[in-house]
């Protein structure tokens, strides 16, 4: 289940029969006509959808993506249910999927086992000492359980994209983000996390008083770990995060870890003869080493036990899962109830054997003609982006030529891979408990990743399964990928007019293309190498424009002040790449659509809306959603994407073609031309 990815992938209703039901191109019942489009276009375009789709208790956020994901869950669950009715051959993919699925459903067995599946591992953790003992345990836990203190993995060398390199990255915060530990406004969450650890230790058999003391010590330790951790904004600086080090240099920088021993353990896993690591955050590793040296061994033991238990809780008895949900689901995200067991059960084989499930999924639900249509659409978007690059008034001809070379070199992946992953060596044993099968699957995934070290990069590999409702751009392979599951309404609708499809899936395609030229992607050349192909003047002009976009989003109040909590504002620096891509996607898709109209009569309005209006309405309705305040706060801290409302309103305010489409010359949506910014 574990996969090492340095870059976050970047996003984006059919019936469950083979033949999809027709879906309206634009459903006018999704509108809120009580709001004028020049005042709040998002509410105007999606307010009706919000009213029709109130948040279900199991969700902290529910939107168009979730509609598709829920439909996919039903589809995939039906596939799994059919498999469980048949006797699968031992060792077959069907056996592995169905047994994992059945173990997740078996609440009686899980509750009877209680804490038994974790007892032996916890006993081992509580015997570690500093030095080689700690290092060996860290290697074991990172390989099959979680990421205490730091994480490692293999992916393309950013400076040599054809070769796989070994990376070390900061990790180890149970709440995920350092601000949860350091900002006073998060004191209640920090206390909730301490309560969770106390509950987990107690459920695992620790005396309640000792569990409470240990939890307090661990939270204090993680708070110090947070102080030396890089912020999410700092982590987006790709060049700053590229720091190759030899073993000797690692020892000098971080002697709390026995690096020779660690690399020896990884050698057994397939990463042969590691002689250097690309360190993401050198100051973190230096600080972490000092922190480990200064921390009592008992606290380190309980820290590792807490990391272990929070990762295991979802695969244990109901009391473990309930404790985990009450904090991570209810307190952090605002969910009101747990997902039904069948949903939790089906997500595991869907993740562990993703491409095996994907192969079944596309055979039943993804027609070949959809792949052909998408390839043609991608070509149209590439042409439009090339036109935009050629017309830029802030970029020199020298840099434009390099940008055009990169655009022409895009690799395009649509629907599903040409070669499927082989799961033959993965063993799923129903005689073992659920948690040990999860660990075995994680270890298999880690081995699969580590075995690539030093070898050529497989540029045909997919980073998402076909049944994933999302899309991505990968800078080291200079590729855009659109899995089969996103190529459905409302993103792609074969029954819709072109204006709607360009406003939906066209924008998604343009968005991913623009990632090749956002504040991170622009650092990579056509071959996927981190290489500065910009003139200094062009880089400065780009930075000046993106600074304007950062300030625009920084000014957005996403939650008003209340109950002693200060107002919460968007983080324009954290979401910069996605905001650049949203704007670029809209502009490029709009041009591509209008290119298709050359030499033709302008299509007549449909339902009273012109083609341009339908283009922008289709885009807005992609981001229709309801969301809880807790989730707004959580995502604003950790998510590189802006919230759905602002992906619409804040982005559209820069576009004159949007104003022209709806005749907007004033109102809250209107931004004076001198305050706008256009990048691509």
PyMOL commands that set and color helices and strands:
alter all, ss='L'
color gray80, all
select helices_A, chain A and resi 28-30+41-52+64-84+93-105+107-113+116-125+132-144+179-182+184-203+208-228+234-236+247-253+259-268+282-294+297-315+318-331+341-352+354-365+368-391+397-408+434-450+484-486+498-515+521-523+536-554+576-596+611-622+629-638+644-652+656-662+673-675
alter helices_A, ss='H'
color red, helices_A
select strands_A, chain A and resi 61-63+150-157+160-170+243-246+276-279+411-415+471-474+479-483+557-559+568-569+625-627
alter strands_A, ss='S'
color yellow, strands_A
deselect
rebuild
show_as cartoon
